[in-house]
Amino acid sequence: MARTGPSPADGRPRTTITRIVMPGQTNARGTLFGGVALALMDETAAIVAIRHARASVVTAHIHSVDFEAPIHEGEAVEVTATLASVGRTSMRIEVETWGENLETGSRRFCTKAEFVFVAMGPDGKPTAVPPLPPARG
Ligand SMILES: CC(C)(COP(=O)(O)OP(=O)(O)OC[C@H]1O[C@@H](n2cnc3c(N)ncnc32)[C@H](O)[C@@H]1OP(=O)(O)O)[C@@H](O)C(=O)NCCC(=O)NCCS
């Protein structure tokens, strides 16, 4: 399936993390281990959620994880998380992962998933989050 890169500035809260895939992060085939990819995705999505809520958050749900292409040792893994919608205390965050051969610039779409985070108040209970900022453009 053809995909574009991370979408342009549209006003949605978004963050991107880029790392090089190291030997300790790979499976027996020398490609990024799925659990490591999920941890990076969770971390990136958490940054978006905490920034939006300005509160601590927990991961409540991970939905629809598709691993469509591997990322090889020595390549870059780029994870972009975008706030897609908010409820009263929950936030739905779309996460995409791209692989890049840094020497050639060749990029490929690898993984996508949806994460739901819940903002937690000082009392340890779910707390209300601000509304989604209006989309631009
Ligand atoms: C997530 C958690 C706080 C929800 O607690 P709860 O008592 O069910 O809270 P509520 O029923 O008030 O639901 C709070 C919000 O979470 C949402 N929610 C709860 N469970 C959910 C799930 N499995 N999937 C999606 N949303 C969920 C609710 O829809 C609600 O959203 P809203 O306020 O926007 O309408 C609780 O289940 C929890 O602490 N889970 C463990 C989290 C964790 O350890 N994560 C891993 C490490 S961070």
The ligand as an ORCA input file, in Angstrom:
! r2SCAN-3c Opt
* xyz 0 1
  C      -6.871      2.524     32.112
  C      -7.533      2.603     33.488
  C      -7.007      3.797     34.266
  C      -9.033      2.758     33.270
  O      -9.641      2.717     34.538
  P     -11.241      2.609     34.652
  O     -11.563      2.422     36.064
  O     -11.759      1.634     33.637
  O     -11.649      4.082     34.261
  P     -12.973      4.582     33.574
  O     -14.001      3.522     33.434
  O     -13.339      5.861     34.271
  O     -12.466      4.931     32.091
  C     -11.622      6.036     31.907
  C     -11.426      6.202     30.419
  O     -10.627      5.140     29.927
  C     -11.247      4.561     28.807
  N     -10.861      3.160     28.805
  C     -10.771      2.331     29.846
  N     -10.361      1.120     29.456
  C     -10.173      1.202     28.113
  C      -9.759      0.272     27.117
  N      -9.448     -0.986     27.414
  N      -9.702      0.703     25.845
  C      -9.991      1.974     25.520
  N     -10.394      2.901     26.426
  C     -10.487      2.520     27.705
  C     -12.739      4.778     29.039
  O     -13.463      4.681     27.824
  C     -12.733      6.176     29.599
  O     -12.570      7.099     28.536
  P     -13.303      8.565     28.583
  O     -13.136      9.157     29.941
  O     -12.554      9.383     27.553
  O     -14.729      8.343     28.213
  C      -7.273      1.289     34.331
  O      -7.877      0.194     33.667
  C      -5.797      1.010     34.528
  O      -5.162      1.594     35.405
  N      -5.245      0.076     33.731
  C      -3.805     -0.263     33.830
  C      -2.957      0.682     32.974
  C      -1.557      0.204     32.865
  O      -0.996     -0.307     33.788
  N      -0.987      0.354     31.648
  C       0.306     -0.193     31.321
  C       1.453      0.615     31.772
  S       1.294      2.375     31.585
*
